């Protein structure tokens, strides 16, 4: 028997990292301030565009900026690309 996962709304903080060198999806998603997370993201939603592509944004040279962003969201700081 197969089980089907049904995502439920999430009340916690969400950090959405976008790659500067990669387009952000369809026109519909670009117009949504929560980038397609509207139905699930019920808590604070922050995003930041980071240097690199979808893959290279995780490279060693880009890791400090990504870590700073995640740390600021986890601590509740609202100074970096806040979307509510």
mmCIF file of the N, C-alpha and C atoms, coordinates in Angstrom:
data_MODEL
# 
_entry.id   MODEL 
# 
loop_
_atom_site.group_PDB 
_atom_site.id 
_atom_site.type_symbol 
_atom_site.label_atom_id 
_atom_site.label_alt_id 
_atom_site.label_comp_id 
_atom_site.label_asym_id 
_atom_site.label_entity_id 
_atom_site.label_seq_id 
_atom_site.pdbx_PDB_ins_code 
_atom_site.Cartn_x 
_atom_site.Cartn_y 
_atom_site.Cartn_z 
_atom_site.occupancy 
_atom_site.B_iso_or_equiv 
_atom_site.pdbx_formal_charge 
_atom_site.auth_seq_id 
_atom_site.auth_comp_id 
_atom_site.auth_asym_id 
_atom_site.auth_atom_id 
_atom_site.pdbx_PDB_model_num 
ATOM 1   N N  . UNK A 1 1  ? 0.836  -1.176 0.000   1.00 0.00 ? 1  UNK A N  1 
ATOM 2   C CA . UNK A 1 1  ? 0.000  0.000  0.000   1.00 0.00 ? 1  UNK A CA 1 
ATOM 3   C C  . UNK A 1 1  ? 0.889  1.251  0.000   1.00 0.00 ? 1  UNK A C  1 
ATOM 4   N N  . UNK A 1 2  ? 0.609  2.193  -0.862  1.00 0.00 ? 2  UNK A N  1 
ATOM 5   C CA . UNK A 1 2  ? 1.361  3.439  -0.931  1.00 0.00 ? 2  UNK A CA 1 
ATOM 6   C C  . UNK A 1 2  ? 0.715  4.493  -0.043  1.00 0.00 ? 2  UNK A C  1 
ATOM 7   N N  . UNK A 1 3  ? 1.564  5.238  0.598   1.00 0.00 ? 3  UNK A N  1 
ATOM 8   C CA . UNK A 1 3  ? 1.069  6.358  1.406   1.00 0.00 ? 3  UNK A CA 1 
ATOM 9   C C  . UNK A 1 3  ? 1.315  7.644  0.640   1.00 0.00 ? 3  UNK A C  1 
ATOM 10  N N  . UNK A 1 4  ? 0.412  8.562  0.790   1.00 0.00 ? 4  UNK A N  1 
ATOM 11  C CA . UNK A 1 4  ? 0.542  9.848  0.123   1.00 0.00 ? 4  UNK A CA 1 
ATOM 12  C C  . UNK A 1 4  ? 0.838  10.923 1.159   1.00 0.00 ? 4  UNK A C  1 
ATOM 13  N N  . UNK A 1 5  ? 1.908  11.664 0.923   1.00 0.00 ? 5  UNK A N  1 
ATOM 14  C CA . UNK A 1 5  ? 2.262  12.763 1.824   1.00 0.00 ? 5  UNK A CA 1 
ATOM 15  C C  . UNK A 1 5  ? 1.442  13.986 1.440   1.00 0.00 ? 5  UNK A C  1 
ATOM 16  N N  . UNK A 1 6  ? 0.784  14.568 2.404   1.00 0.00 ? 6  UNK A N  1 
ATOM 17  C CA . UNK A 1 6  ? 0.016  15.793 2.187   1.00 0.00 ? 6  UNK A CA 1 
ATOM 18  C C  . UNK A 1 6  ? 0.639  16.871 3.058   1.00 0.00 ? 6  UNK A C  1 
ATOM 19  N N  . UNK A 1 7  ? 1.314  17.850 2.439   1.00 0.00 ? 7  UNK A N  1 
ATOM 20  C CA . UNK A 1 7  ? 1.936  18.906 3.238   1.00 0.00 ? 7  UNK A CA 1 
ATOM 21  C C  . UNK A 1 7  ? 0.881  19.714 3.998   1.00 0.00 ? 7  UNK A C  1 
ATOM 22  N N  . UNK A 1 8  ? 1.249  20.128 5.175   1.00 0.00 ? 8  UNK A N  1 
ATOM 23  C CA . UNK A 1 8  ? 0.356  20.936 6.016   1.00 0.00 ? 8  UNK A CA 1 
ATOM 24  C C  . UNK A 1 8  ? 1.003  22.300 6.240   1.00 0.00 ? 8  UNK A C  1 
ATOM 25  N N  . UNK A 1 9  ? 0.208  23.295 6.590   1.00 0.00 ? 9  UNK A N  1 
ATOM 26  C CA . UNK A 1 9  ? 0.772  24.619 6.868   1.00 0.00 ? 9  UNK A CA 1 
ATOM 27  C C  . UNK A 1 9  ? 1.865  24.544 7.932   1.00 0.00 ? 9  UNK A C  1 
ATOM 28  N N  . UNK A 1 10 ? 2.896  25.358 7.742   1.00 0.00 ? 10 UNK A N  1 
ATOM 29  C CA . UNK A 1 10 ? 4.045  25.399 8.646   1.00 0.00 ? 10 UNK A CA 1 
ATOM 30  C C  . UNK A 1 10 ? 4.072  26.758 9.324   1.00 0.00 ? 10 UNK A C  1 
ATOM 31  N N  . UNK A 1 11 ? 4.068  26.768 10.652  1.00 0.00 ? 11 UNK A N  1 
ATOM 32  C CA . UNK A 1 11 ? 4.009  28.014 11.413  1.00 0.00 ? 11 UNK A CA 1 
ATOM 33  C C  . UNK A 1 11 ? 5.379  28.577 11.771  1.00 0.00 ? 11 UNK A C  1 
ATOM 34  N N  . UNK A 1 12 ? 6.430  27.816 11.551  1.00 0.00 ? 12 UNK A N  1 
ATOM 35  C CA . UNK A 1 12 ? 7.782  28.248 11.913  1.00 0.00 ? 12 UNK A CA 1 
ATOM 36  C C  . UNK A 1 12 ? 8.376  29.219 10.906  1.00 0.00 ? 12 UNK A C  1 
ATOM 37  N N  . UNK A 1 13 ? 9.591  29.648 11.199  1.00 0.00 ? 13 UNK A N  1 
ATOM 38  C CA . UNK A 1 13 ? 10.309 30.575 10.311  1.00 0.00 ? 13 UNK A CA 1 
ATOM 39  C C  . UNK A 1 13 ? 10.798 29.827 9.074   1.00 0.00 ? 13 UNK A C  1 
ATOM 40  N N  . UNK A 1 14 ? 10.732 30.501 7.935   1.00 0.00 ? 14 UNK A N  1 
ATOM 41  C CA . UNK A 1 14 ? 11.241 29.928 6.682   1.00 0.00 ? 14 UNK A CA 1 
ATOM 42  C C  . UNK A 1 14 ? 12.273 30.881 6.097   1.00 0.00 ? 14 UNK A C  1 
ATOM 43  N N  . UNK A 1 15 ? 13.433 30.330 5.740   1.00 0.00 ? 15 UNK A N  1 
ATOM 44  C CA . UNK A 1 15 ? 14.491 31.065 5.057   1.00 0.00 ? 15 UNK A CA 1 
ATOM 45  C C  . UNK A 1 15 ? 14.518 30.572 3.614   1.00 0.00 ? 15 UNK A C  1 
ATOM 46  N N  . UNK A 1 16 ? 14.212 31.436 2.666   1.00 0.00 ? 16 UNK A N  1 
ATOM 47  C CA . UNK A 1 16 ? 14.176 31.077 1.251   1.00 0.00 ? 16 UNK A CA 1 
ATOM 48  C C  . UNK A 1 16 ? 15.364 31.739 0.555   1.00 0.00 ? 16 UNK A C  1 
ATOM 49  N N  . UNK A 1 17 ? 16.374 30.948 0.213   1.00 0.00 ? 17 UNK A N  1 
ATOM 50  C CA . UNK A 1 17 ? 17.575 31.456 -0.447  1.00 0.00 ? 17 UNK A CA 1 
ATOM 51  C C  . UNK A 1 17 ? 17.403 31.324 -1.955  1.00 0.00 ? 17 UNK A C  1 
ATOM 52  N N  . UNK A 1 18 ? 17.582 32.434 -2.666  1.00 0.00 ? 18 UNK A N  1 
ATOM 53  C CA . UNK A 1 18 ? 17.452 32.464 -4.124  1.00 0.00 ? 18 UNK A CA 1 
ATOM 54  C C  . UNK A 1 18 ? 18.824 32.650 -4.752  1.00 0.00 ? 18 UNK A C  1 
ATOM 55  N N  . UNK A 1 19 ? 19.089 31.968 -5.841  1.00 0.00 ? 19 UNK A N  1 
ATOM 56  C CA . UNK A 1 19 ? 20.366 32.077 -6.548  1.00 0.00 ? 19 UNK A CA 1 
ATOM 57  C C  . UNK A 1 19 ? 20.336 33.286 -7.488  1.00 0.00 ? 19 UNK A C  1 
ATOM 58  N N  . UNK A 1 20 ? 21.324 34.150 -7.369  1.00 0.00 ? 20 UNK A N  1 
ATOM 59  C CA . UNK A 1 20 ? 21.381 35.364 -8.189  1.00 0.00 ? 20 UNK A CA 1 
ATOM 60  C C  . UNK A 1 20 ? 21.534 35.064 -9.674  1.00 0.00 ? 20 UNK A C  1 
ATOM 61  N N  . UNK A 1 21 ? 22.219 33.969 -10.008 1.00 0.00 ? 21 UNK A N  1 
ATOM 62  C CA . UNK A 1 21 ? 22.493 33.632 -11.400 1.00 0.00 ? 21 UNK A CA 1 
ATOM 63  C C  . UNK A 1 21 ? 21.426 32.735 -12.029 1.00 0.00 ? 21 UNK A C  1 
ATOM 64  N N  . UNK A 1 22 ? 20.300 32.567 -11.356 1.00 0.00 ? 22 UNK A N  1 
ATOM 65  C CA . UNK A 1 22 ? 19.276 31.653 -11.853 1.00 0.00 ? 22 UNK A CA 1 
ATOM 66  C C  . UNK A 1 22 ? 17.905 32.321 -11.783 1.00 0.00 ? 22 UNK A C  1 
ATOM 67  N N  . UNK A 1 23 ? 17.144 32.289 -12.868 1.00 0.00 ? 23 UNK A N  1 
ATOM 68  C CA . UNK A 1 23 ? 15.798 32.871 -12.828 1.00 0.00 ? 23 UNK A CA 1 
ATOM 69  C C  . UNK A 1 23 ? 14.948 32.206 -11.745 1.00 0.00 ? 23 UNK A C  1 
ATOM 70  N N  . UNK A 1 24 ? 13.991 32.949 -11.213 1.00 0.00 ? 24 UNK A N  1 
ATOM 71  C CA . UNK A 1 24 ? 13.198 32.481 -10.070 1.00 0.00 ? 24 UNK A CA 1 
ATOM 72  C C  . UNK A 1 24 ? 11.890 31.824 -10.437 1.00 0.00 ? 24 UNK A C  1 
ATOM 73  N N  . UNK A 1 25 ? 11.790 31.160 -11.557 1.00 0.00 ? 25 UNK A N  1 
ATOM 74  C CA . UNK A 1 25 ? 10.581 30.406 -11.859 1.00 0.00 ? 25 UNK A CA 1 
ATOM 75  C C  . UNK A 1 25 ? 9.606  31.131 -12.744 1.00 0.00 ? 25 UNK A C  1 
ATOM 76  N N  . UNK A 1 26 ? 8.375  30.663 -12.702 1.00 0.00 ? 26 UNK A N  1 
ATOM 77  C CA . UNK A 1 26 ? 7.332  31.184 -13.580 1.00 0.00 ? 26 UNK A CA 1 
ATOM 78  C C  . UNK A 1 26 ? 6.895  32.588 -13.177 1.00 0.00 ? 26 UNK A C  1 
ATOM 79  N N  . UNK A 1 27 ? 6.231  33.256 -14.082 1.00 0.00 ? 27 UNK A N  1 
ATOM 80  C CA . UNK A 1 27 ? 5.719  34.601 -13.831 1.00 0.00 ? 27 UNK A CA 1 
ATOM 81  C C  . UNK A 1 27 ? 4.769  34.605 -12.631 1.00 0.00 ? 27 UNK A C  1 
ATOM 82  N N  . UNK A 1 28 ? 3.942  33.559 -12.510 1.00 0.00 ? 28 UNK A N  1 
ATOM 83  C CA . UNK A 1 28 ? 2.994  33.475 -11.390 1.00 0.00 ? 28 UNK A CA 1 
ATOM 84  C C  . UNK A 1 28 ? 3.739  33.434 -10.063 1.00 0.00 ? 28 UNK A C  1 
ATOM 85  N N  . UNK A 1 29 ? 4.802  32.668 -10.000 1.00 0.00 ? 29 UNK A N  1 
ATOM 86  C CA . UNK A 1 29 ? 5.583  32.568 -8.771  1.00 0.00 ? 29 UNK A CA 1 
ATOM 87  C C  . UNK A 1 29 ? 6.283  33.889 -8.478  1.00 0.00 ? 29 UNK A C  1 
ATOM 88  N N  . UNK A 1 30 ? 6.784  34.556 -9.494  1.00 0.00 ? 30 UNK A N  1 
ATOM 89  C CA . UNK A 1 30 ? 7.474  35.825 -9.285  1.00 0.00 ? 30 UNK A CA 1 
ATOM 90  C C  . UNK A 1 30 ? 6.545  36.888 -8.720  1.00 0.00 ? 30 UNK A C  1 
ATOM 91  N N  . UNK A 1 31 ? 5.259  36.835 -9.050  1.00 0.00 ? 31 UNK A N  1 
ATOM 92  C CA . UNK A 1 31 ? 4.297  37.817 -8.553  1.00 0.00 ? 31 UNK A CA 1 
ATOM 93  C C  . UNK A 1 31 ? 3.853  37.519 -7.122  1.00 0.00 ? 31 UNK A C  1 
ATOM 94  N N  . UNK A 1 32 ? 4.103  36.323 -6.642  1.00 0.00 ? 32 UNK A N  1 
ATOM 95  C CA . UNK A 1 32 ? 3.713  35.915 -5.300  1.00 0.00 ? 32 UNK A CA 1 
ATOM 96  C C  . UNK A 1 32 ? 4.833  36.295 -4.335  1.00 0.00 ? 32 UNK A C  1 
ATOM 97  N N  . UNK A 1 33 ? 4.578  37.166 -3.352  1.00 0.00 ? 33 UNK A N  1 
ATOM 98  C CA . UNK A 1 33 ? 5.654  37.573 -2.443  1.00 0.00 ? 33 UNK A CA 1 
ATOM 99  C C  . UNK A 1 33 ? 6.210  36.413 -1.616  1.00 0.00 ? 33 UNK A C  1 
ATOM 100 N N  . UNK A 1 34 ? 5.525  35.283 -1.606  1.00 0.00 ? 34 UNK A N  1 
ATOM 101 C CA . UNK A 1 34 ? 6.032  34.111 -0.888  1.00 0.00 ? 34 UNK A CA 1 
ATOM 102 C C  . UNK A 1 34 ? 6.528  33.046 -1.858  1.00 0.00 ? 34 UNK A C  1 
ATOM 103 N N  . UNK A 1 35 ? 6.741  33.410 -3.098  1.00 0.00 ? 35 UNK A N  1 
ATOM 104 C CA . UNK A 1 35 ? 7.361  32.549 -4.114  1.00 0.00 ? 35 UNK A CA 1 
ATOM 105 C C  . UNK A 1 35 ? 6.788  31.135 -4.151  1.00 0.00 ? 35 UNK A C  1 
ATOM 106 N N  . UNK A 1 36 ? 5.470  31.008 -4.118  1.00 0.00 ? 36 UNK A N  1 
ATOM 107 C CA . UNK A 1 36 ? 4.841  29.706 -4.213  1.00 0.00 ? 36 UNK A CA 1 
ATOM 108 C C  . UNK A 1 36 ? 4.646  28.999 -2.878  1.00 0.00 ? 36 UNK A C  1 
ATOM 109 N N  . UNK A 1 37 ? 5.077  29.616 -1.796  1.00 0.00 ? 37 UNK A N  1 
ATOM 110 C CA . UNK A 1 37 ? 4.938  29.020 -0.471  1.00 0.00 ? 37 UNK A CA 1 
ATOM 111 C C  . UNK A 1 37 ? 3.668  29.493 0.243   1.00 0.00 ? 37 UNK A C  1 
ATOM 112 N N  . UNK A 1 38 ? 2.838  30.273 -0.418  1.00 0.00 ? 38 UNK A N  1 
ATOM 113 C CA . UNK A 1 38 ? 1.683  30.913 0.204   1.00 0.00 ? 38 UNK A CA 1 
ATOM 114 C C  . UNK A 1 38 ? 0.797  29.931 0.968   1.00 0.00 ? 38 UNK A C  1 
ATOM 115 N N  . UNK A 1 39 ? 0.526  28.771 0.427   1.00 0.00 ? 39 UNK A N  1 
ATOM 116 C CA . UNK A 1 39 ? -0.388 27.825 1.068   1.00 0.00 ? 39 UNK A CA 1 
ATOM 117 C C  . UNK A 1 39 ? 0.229  27.138 2.285   1.00 0.00 ? 39 UNK A C  1 
ATOM 118 N N  . UNK A 1 40 ? 1.549  27.115 2.375   1.00 0.00 ? 40 UNK A N  1 
ATOM 119 C CA . UNK A 1 40 ? 2.208  26.387 3.464   1.00 0.00 ? 40 UNK A CA 1 
ATOM 120 C C  . UNK A 1 40 ? 2.875  27.292 4.493   1.00 0.00 ? 40 UNK A C  1 
ATOM 121 N N  . UNK A 1 41 ? 3.440  28.406 4.060   1.00 0.00 ? 41 UNK A N  1 
ATOM 122 C CA . UNK A 1 41 ? 4.202  29.286 4.952   1.00 0.00 ? 41 UNK A CA 1 
ATOM 123 C C  . UNK A 1 41 ? 3.252  30.191 5.716   1.00 0.00 ? 41 UNK A C  1 
ATOM 124 N N  . UNK A 1 42 ? 3.002  29.855 6.962   1.00 0.00 ? 42 UNK A N  1 
ATOM 125 C CA . UNK A 1 42 ? 2.089  30.649 7.784   1.00 0.00 ? 42 UNK A CA 1 
ATOM 126 C C  . UNK A 1 42 ? 2.839  31.492 8.808   1.00 0.00 ? 42 UNK A C  1 
ATOM 127 N N  . UNK A 1 43 ? 4.096  31.201 9.014   1.00 0.00 ? 43 UNK A N  1 
ATOM 128 C CA . UNK A 1 43 ? 4.911  31.956 9.960   1.00 0.00 ? 43 UNK A CA 1 
ATOM 129 C C  . UNK A 1 43 ? 5.766  32.971 9.211   1.00 0.00 ? 43 UNK A C  1 
ATOM 130 N N  . UNK A 1 44 ? 6.770  33.529 9.874   1.00 0.00 ? 44 UNK A N  1 
ATOM 131 C CA . UNK A 1 44 ? 7.660  34.490 9.233   1.00 0.00 ? 44 UNK A CA 1 
ATOM 132 C C  . UNK A 1 44 ? 8.354  33.876 8.012   1.00 0.00 ? 44 UNK A C  1 
ATOM 133 N N  . UNK A 1 45 ? 8.424  34.638 6.940   1.00 0.00 ? 45 UNK A N  1 
ATOM 134 C CA . UNK A 1 45 ? 9.028  34.190 5.688   1.00 0.00 ? 45 UNK A CA 1 
ATOM 135 C C  . UNK A 1 45 ? 10.036 35.245 5.256   1.00 0.00 ? 45 UNK A C  1 
ATOM 136 N N  . UNK A 1 46 ? 11.304 34.845 5.176   1.00 0.00 ? 46 UNK A N  1 
ATOM 137 C CA . UNK A 1 46 ? 12.341 35.775 4.750   1.00 0.00 ? 46 UNK A CA 1 
ATOM 138 C C  . UNK A 1 46 ? 13.073 35.178 3.566   1.00 0.00 ? 46 UNK A C  1 
ATOM 139 N N  . UNK A 1 47 ? 13.457 36.045 2.650   1.00 0.00 ? 47 UNK A N  1 
ATOM 140 C CA . UNK A 1 47 ? 14.243 35.569 1.515   1.00 0.00 ? 47 UNK A CA 1 
ATOM 141 C C  . UNK A 1 47 ? 15.402 36.501 1.260   1.00 0.00 ? 47 UNK A C  1 
ATOM 142 N N  . UNK A 1 48 ? 16.420 35.929 0.649   1.00 0.00 ? 48 UNK A N  1 
ATOM 143 C CA . UNK A 1 48 ? 17.597 36.703 0.259   1.00 0.00 ? 48 UNK A CA 1 
ATOM 144 C C  . UNK A 1 48 ? 18.138 36.087 -1.020  1.00 0.00 ? 48 UNK A C  1 
ATOM 145 N N  . UNK A 1 49 ? 18.570 36.937 -1.930  1.00 0.00 ? 49 UNK A N  1 
ATOM 146 C CA . UNK A 1 49 ? 19.244 36.484 -3.134  1.00 0.00 ? 49 UNK A CA 1 
ATOM 147 C C  . UNK A 1 49 ? 20.729 36.406 -2.814  1.00 0.00 ? 49 UNK A C  1 
ATOM 148 N N  . UNK A 1 50 ? 21.309 35.242 -3.078  1.00 0.00 ? 50 UNK A N  1 
ATOM 149 C CA . UNK A 1 50 ? 22.715 34.999 -2.779  1.00 0.00 ? 50 UNK A CA 1 
ATOM 150 C C  . UNK A 1 50 ? 23.506 34.803 -4.070  1.00 0.00 ? 50 UNK A C  1 
ATOM 151 N N  . UNK A 1 51 ? 24.787 35.116 -4.023  1.00 0.00 ? 51 UNK A N  1 
ATOM 152 C CA . UNK A 1 51 ? 25.657 34.970 -5.190  1.00 0.00 ? 51 UNK A CA 1 
ATOM 153 C C  . UNK A 1 51 ? 25.704 33.521 -5.645  1.00 0.00 ? 51 UNK A C  1 
ATOM 154 N N  . UNK A 1 52 ? 25.791 33.337 -6.944  1.00 0.00 ? 52 UNK A N  1 
ATOM 155 C CA . UNK A 1 52 ? 25.966 32.004 -7.505  1.00 0.00 ? 52 UNK A CA 1 
ATOM 156 C C  . UNK A 1 52 ? 24.731 31.473 -8.197  1.00 0.00 ? 52 UNK A C  1 
ATOM 157 N N  . UNK A 1 53 ? 24.859 30.232 -8.645  1.00 0.00 ? 53 UNK A N  1 
ATOM 158 C CA . UNK A 1 53 ? 23.769 29.534 -9.327  1.00 0.00 ? 53 UNK A CA 1 
ATOM 159 C C  . UNK A 1 53 ? 23.047 28.647 -8.320  1.00 0.00 ? 53 UNK A C  1 
ATOM 160 N N  . UNK A 1 54 ? 22.091 27.907 -8.818  1.00 0.00 ? 54 UNK A N  1 
ATOM 161 C CA . UNK A 1 54 ? 21.322 26.993 -7.976  1.00 0.00 ? 54 UNK A CA 1 
ATOM 162 C C  . UNK A 1 54 ? 22.248 26.039 -7.210  1.00 0.00 ? 54 UNK A C  1 
ATOM 163 N N  . UNK A 1 55 ? 23.362 25.665 -7.807  1.00 0.00 ? 55 UNK A N  1 
ATOM 164 C CA . UNK A 1 55 ? 24.299 24.744 -7.166  1.00 0.00 ? 55 UNK A CA 1 
ATOM 165 C C  . UNK A 1 55 ? 25.457 25.475 -6.494  1.00 0.00 ? 55 UNK A C  1 
ATOM 166 N N  . UNK A 1 56 ? 26.042 26.482 -7.156  1.00 0.00 ? 56 UNK A N  1 
ATOM 167 C CA . UNK A 1 56 ? 27.251 27.115 -6.613  1.00 0.00 ? 56 UNK A CA 1 
ATOM 168 C C  . UNK A 1 56 ? 26.966 28.027 -5.423  1.00 0.00 ? 56 UNK A C  1 
ATOM 169 N N  . UNK A 1 57 ? 25.708 28.350 -5.155  1.00 0.00 ? 57 UNK A N  1 
ATOM 170 C CA . UNK A 1 57 ? 25.419 29.171 -3.978  1.00 0.00 ? 57 UNK A CA 1 
ATOM 171 C C  . UNK A 1 57 ? 25.774 28.418 -2.688  1.00 0.00 ? 57 UNK A C  1 
ATOM 172 N N  . UNK A 1 58 ? 25.987 27.093 -2.791  1.00 0.00 ? 58 UNK A N  1 
ATOM 173 C CA . UNK A 1 58 ? 26.377 26.274 -1.642  1.00 0.00 ? 58 UNK A CA 1 
ATOM 174 C C  . UNK A 1 58 ? 27.884 26.029 -1.583  1.00 0.00 ? 58 UNK A C  1 
ATOM 175 N N  . UNK A 1 59 ? 28.641 26.595 -2.531  1.00 0.00 ? 59 UNK A N  1 
ATOM 176 C CA . UNK A 1 59 ? 30.095 26.419 -2.555  1.00 0.00 ? 59 UNK A CA 1 
ATOM 177 C C  . UNK A 1 59 ? 30.743 27.098 -1.345  1.00 0.00 ? 59 UNK A C  1 
ATOM 178 N N  . UNK A 1 60 ? 31.973 26.694 -1.080  1.00 0.00 ? 60 UNK A N  1 
ATOM 179 C CA . UNK A 1 60 ? 32.712 27.218 0.077   1.00 0.00 ? 60 UNK A CA 1 
ATOM 180 C C  . UNK A 1 60 ? 32.762 28.746 0.097   1.00 0.00 ? 60 UNK A C  1 
ATOM 181 N N  . UNK A 1 61 ? 32.999 29.372 -1.057  1.00 0.00 ? 61 UNK A N  1 
ATOM 182 C CA . UNK A 1 61 ? 33.125 30.831 -1.071  1.00 0.00 ? 61 UNK A CA 1 
ATOM 183 C C  . UNK A 1 61 ? 31.797 31.533 -0.771  1.00 0.00 ? 61 UNK A C  1 
ATOM 184 N N  . UNK A 1 62 ? 30.675 30.871 -1.030  1.00 0.00 ? 62 UNK A N  1 
ATOM 185 C CA . UNK A 1 62 ? 29.369 31.468 -0.770  1.00 0.00 ? 62 UNK A CA 1 
ATOM 186 C C  . UNK A 1 62 ? 28.767 31.036 0.568   1.00 0.00 ? 62 UNK A C  1 
ATOM 187 N N  . UNK A 1 63 ? 29.372 30.056 1.207   1.00 0.00 ? 63 UNK A N  1 
ATOM 188 C CA . UNK A 1 63 ? 28.834 29.509 2.461   1.00 0.00 ? 63 UNK A CA 1 
ATOM 189 C C  . UNK A 1 63 ? 28.681 30.540 3.577   1.00 0.00 ? 63 UNK A C  1 
ATOM 190 N N  . UNK A 1 64 ? 29.634 31.473 3.763   1.00 0.00 ? 64 UNK A N  1 
ATOM 191 C CA . UNK A 1 64 ? 29.459 32.443 4.855   1.00 0.00 ? 64 UNK A CA 1 
ATOM 192 C C  . UNK A 1 64 ? 28.183 33.294 4.710   1.00 0.00 ? 64 UNK A C  1 
ATOM 193 N N  . UNK A 1 65 ? 27.868 33.732 3.507   1.00 0.00 ? 65 UNK A N  1 
ATOM 194 C CA . UNK A 1 65 ? 26.658 34.532 3.305   1.00 0.00 ? 65 UNK A CA 1 
ATOM 195 C C  . UNK A 1 65 ? 25.403 33.703 3.555   1.00 0.00 ? 65 UNK A C  1 
ATOM 196 N N  . UNK A 1 66 ? 25.415 32.454 3.098   1.00 0.00 ? 66 UNK A N  1 
ATOM 197 C CA . UNK A 1 66 ? 24.272 31.570 3.334   1.00 0.00 ? 66 UNK A CA 1 
ATOM 198 C C  . UNK A 1 66 ? 24.109 31.306 4.831   1.00 0.00 ? 66 UNK A C  1 
ATOM 199 N N  . UNK A 1 67 ? 25.216 31.040 5.508   1.00 0.00 ? 67 UNK A N  1 
ATOM 200 C CA . UNK A 1 67 ? 25.164 30.786 6.953   1.00 0.00 ? 67 UNK A CA 1 
ATOM 201 C C  . UNK A 1 67 ? 24.652 32.005 7.708   1.00 0.00 ? 67 UNK A C  1 
ATOM 202 N N  . UNK A 1 68 ? 25.114 33.199 7.331   1.00 0.00 ? 68 UNK A N  1 
ATOM 203 C CA . UNK A 1 68 ? 24.643 34.430 7.982   1.00 0.00 ? 68 UNK A CA 1 
ATOM 204 C C  . UNK A 1 68 ? 23.136 34.601 7.803   1.00 0.00 ? 68 UNK A C  1 
ATOM 205 N N  . UNK A 1 69 ? 22.647 34.324 6.604   1.00 0.00 ? 69 UNK A N  1 
ATOM 206 C CA . UNK A 1 69 ? 21.213 34.438 6.337   1.00 0.00 ? 69 UNK A CA 1 
ATOM 207 C C  . UNK A 1 69 ? 20.419 33.452 7.191   1.00 0.00 ? 69 UNK A C  1 
ATOM 208 N N  . UNK A 1 70 ? 20.821 32.200 7.186   1.00 0.00 ? 70 UNK A N  1 
ATOM 209 C CA . UNK A 1 70 ? 20.111 31.186 7.967   1.00 0.00 ? 70 UNK A CA 1 
ATOM 210 C C  . UNK A 1 70 ? 20.157 31.538 9.453   1.00 0.00 ? 70 UNK A C  1 
ATOM 211 N N  . UNK A 1 71 ? 21.313 31.986 9.922   1.00 0.00 ? 71 UNK A N  1 
ATOM 212 C CA . UNK A 1 71 ? 21.455 32.372 11.330  1.00 0.00 ? 71 UNK A CA 1 
ATOM 213 C C  . UNK A 1 71 ? 20.524 33.528 11.674  1.00 0.00 ? 71 UNK A C  1 
ATOM 214 N N  . UNK A 1 72 ? 20.426 34.516 10.798  1.00 0.00 ? 72 UNK A N  1 
ATOM 215 C CA . UNK A 1 72 ? 19.576 35.677 11.089  1.00 0.00 ? 72 UNK A CA 1 
ATOM 216 C C  . UNK A 1 72 ? 18.096 35.281 11.124  1.00 0.00 ? 72 UNK A C  1 
ATOM 217 N N  . UNK A 1 73 ? 17.688 34.383 10.241  1.00 0.00 ? 73 UNK A N  1 
ATOM 218 C CA . UNK A 1 73 ? 16.294 33.926 10.237  1.00 0.00 ? 73 UNK A CA 1 
ATOM 219 C C  . UNK A 1 73 ? 16.024 33.098 11.490  1.00 0.00 ? 73 UNK A C  1 
ATOM 220 N N  . UNK A 1 74 ? 16.935 32.199 11.837  1.00 0.00 ? 74 UNK A N  1 
ATOM 221 C CA . UNK A 1 74 ? 16.746 31.332 13.008  1.00 0.00 ? 74 UNK A CA 1 
ATOM 222 C C  . UNK A 1 74 ? 16.675 32.145 14.295  1.00 0.00 ? 74 UNK A C  1 
ATOM 223 N N  . UNK A 1 75 ? 17.403 33.264 14.360  1.00 0.00 ? 75 UNK A N  1 
ATOM 224 C CA . UNK A 1 75 ? 17.410 34.083 15.562  1.00 0.00 ? 75 UNK A CA 1 
ATOM 225 C C  . UNK A 1 75 ? 16.230 35.056 15.611  1.00 0.00 ? 75 UNK A C  1 
ATOM 226 N N  . UNK A 1 76 ? 15.488 35.132 14.519  1.00 0.00 ? 76 UNK A N  1 
ATOM 227 C CA . UNK A 1 76 ? 14.341 36.026 14.481  1.00 0.00 ? 76 UNK A CA 1 
ATOM 228 C C  . UNK A 1 76 ? 14.653 37.420 14.004  1.00 0.00 ? 76 UNK A C  1 
ATOM 229 N N  . UNK A 1 77 ? 15.868 37.657 13.528  1.00 0.00 ? 77 UNK A N  1 
ATOM 230 C CA . UNK A 1 77 ? 16.231 38.971 12.986  1.00 0.00 ? 77 UNK A CA 1 
ATOM 231 C C  . UNK A 1 77 ? 15.416 39.237 11.727  1.00 0.00 ? 77 UNK A C  1 
ATOM 232 N N  . UNK A 1 78 ? 14.971 40.475 11.547  1.00 0.00 ? 78 UNK A N  1 
ATOM 233 C CA . UNK A 1 78 ? 14.131 40.790 10.396  1.00 0.00 ? 78 UNK A CA 1 
ATOM 234 C C  . UNK A 1 78 ? 14.795 41.824 9.492   1.00 0.00 ? 78 UNK A C  1 
ATOM 235 N N  . UNK A 1 79 ? 16.124 41.840 9.444   1.00 0.00 ? 79 UNK A N  1 
ATOM 236 C CA . UNK A 1 79 ? 16.822 42.867 8.659   1.00 0.00 ? 79 UNK A CA 1 
ATOM 237 C C  . UNK A 1 79 ? 17.225 42.413 7.260   1.00 0.00 ? 79 UNK A C  1 
ATOM 238 N N  . UNK A 1 80 ? 16.896 41.205 6.864   1.00 0.00 ? 80 UNK A N  1 
ATOM 239 C CA . UNK A 1 80 ? 17.446 40.726 5.597   1.00 0.00 ? 80 UNK A CA 1 
ATOM 240 C C  . UNK A 1 80 ? 16.358 40.195 4.655   1.00 0.00 ? 80 UNK A C  1 
ATOM 241 N N  . UNK A 1 81 ? 15.794 41.054 3.857   1.00 0.00 ? 81 UNK A N  1 
ATOM 242 C CA . UNK A 1 81 ? 14.851 40.618 2.831   1.00 0.00 ? 81 UNK A CA 1 
ATOM 243 C C  . UNK A 1 81 ? 13.569 40.049 3.383   1.00 0.00 ? 81 UNK A C  1 
ATOM 244 N N  . UNK A 1 82 ? 13.002 40.654 4.370   1.00 0.00 ? 82 UNK A N  1 
ATOM 245 C CA . UNK A 1 82 ? 11.808 40.119 5.001   1.00 0.00 ? 82 UNK A CA 1 
ATOM 246 C C  . UNK A 1 82 ? 10.606 40.192 4.086   1.00 0.00 ? 82 UNK A C  1 
ATOM 247 N N  . UNK A 1 83 ? 9.872  39.107 4.049   1.00 0.00 ? 83 UNK A N  1 
ATOM 248 C CA . UNK A 1 83 ? 8.594  39.042 3.354   1.00 0.00 ? 83 UNK A CA 1 
ATOM 249 C C  . UNK A 1 83 ? 7.595  38.527 4.367   1.00 0.00 ? 83 UNK A C  1 
ATOM 250 N N  . UNK A 1 84 ? 6.494  39.219 4.586   1.00 0.00 ? 84 UNK A N  1 
ATOM 251 C CA . UNK A 1 84 ? 5.508  38.692 5.530   1.00 0.00 ? 84 UNK A CA 1 
ATOM 252 C C  . UNK A 1 84 ? 4.168  38.496 4.903   1.00 0.00 ? 84 UNK A C  1 
# 
